[in-house]
Amino acid sequence: MRQTLVALSIFVALTICAFASPAYAAQDSLPPTSWKKDGPQAHIERGLDLMVKGDFDSAFKALFGKGHTKEVLEKLKFEIYRLSKKSGNPYAYERIIEQTAGASVLRLRYLLLFDAKPVMFDFYYYKRKSGWALRSIHYSLDIKKIFVR
């Protein structure tokens, strides 16, 4: 009887530890709470949400504001509008890569999914004293480049 009680106590203790450990481990790996509200990921996803809704002008304003060259934006706008005329508005997007270089530089790779093909975006952010700033964006319609790190 005593051995059964000891064995049962050990089993219960191990079960509690097994369920509690992942929760504690996950807390250490989660990004800060501000990440989703005002971090780079939220910034990108606000713009991509607008693209999925078909509001391209607002999407470009949300993503790029005034800080990027007109040439790059005009070329990107042309490609996005061309794809939307060819196969309709994008139906979704997904984040496929998140890379950091130290604590100050971040690259996020997203796919904007059209019926005809995806558009790949690489967003590069730099963490200044006052917060994250979009420093560069690259895009590609070449599906093979999606697999290049």
N, C-alpha and C positions, 0 to 999 in steps of 0.2 A: 504494500500500500504506500509506504513511504517513498519507495523508488518510483512509483507511478506519479506521485505528487511532484517529486523533484523533476522528473522527465517532463511533465506537463508545464511546470514553471519555466523550465529552460526553453521549451517549445514556444510558449507565449512570449517570452522575452526576445527570442530570435525573430519571431514574426513581427513584433512591434518595431524592432531595429530595421528589419528588411523594408518595411513600408515607410518608415521615417527617413531613412538615409537618402533616398532619391530626392525627397523634398528639400532637404538641407543642401544637397549637392546642387540642385537646380537653382537655389537662391544665389549661390556663388557665381553661377554661369550666366545669370540673366543680366541684360543690359540695365543701366540706370532707368528709373521710371520716366525721366524726362526724355529718354530716347524716342519713345513712341509719340509723345506729344509734339516735340519741337526739334528733334534730331534729324540727321540726314535721311534716314529711312522714311520718316513721316513727310519730310519735304518732297521727296521723290514720289511717294505714293499719292500725295494730294494731286500732283500734276498728272500722274498716270491715271488716276481715277477720272479726272476731267477728260482725258483723251478717250477713255473707254466710253464715256457718256457722249462723245462726239463734239465736245466744246474745246476745239484745238487752240483757239486764240487764248482763252483763259488758261489752258494748260501750259502753254509756252510762257505766259506772263508769270504763272505760279512757279514754274521751274527755274526760269532764267532771269526774271526781273529785268534790270537794266545793265547787269554786269558782264554781258557777253557780246562779242562782236556781231555786228549785223550780218556779215557774210555767212558765218557758221549757222546762225539762226535761220536765215533765209533758205539755205541749202537743206537744212533739216526739215523745215516747214514744207518745202517743196516735196521732199520724199514722203513725208507722212500724208500730205494731202493726196499725192499721187496714189499711194497704196490704198487710202480710204476710198478713192473714186473707183479703183480697180476691184477691190474685194469688200467694200463696206468698212464701217468703223471697226477698230480693234475690239475684240470681245473679252479680253482679259490681259493681265500681265502677271509676271512672276519674278521673284528675286532668285537668282541662281548662284551668285558668288558674293561673298563678303570677305574682303581682305584688309588687313591693317598693316601699316609699316610703322612700328613703334606705337605710341599713343596719340600721335598727331595727324597721321595721314590715313585716309580710309578710301577704299574703292568698293563700290557696290555695282554689281552687274545685274541688269534687269532685261527681261524679254517683254516686248509689247507684241501681243499675239493677234495677227490678222489672219483671215482665212487663207490668203495666198502664201504668206510666209511671216516669220517673226522679224522684228527689228530688235537688234541688241544695242543696249546702252551701257556704257561704262561711265559712272559718275565718280569723280574724284573730289574728295573733301579734305580740307585742312582745318585743324582745330586751332583757332586763334585764342587769345586771352578772353575774348568776348563770346566765344562759341564757334560752332562749325560754319564754314563758308564753302560753297561750291566753287572749286577752282578750275575744273575742266570737265568737259563731257566729250565722249567719243561715241559714235554710233556706227553700226554696220548692218547691211542687208545680207551679207555673206554668211550663210548658215554655218559654214565650216569654222568661222572665227569664234563661234559660241563656245567651242571646245578648247580654245587656246587660253591658257592661263596667262 
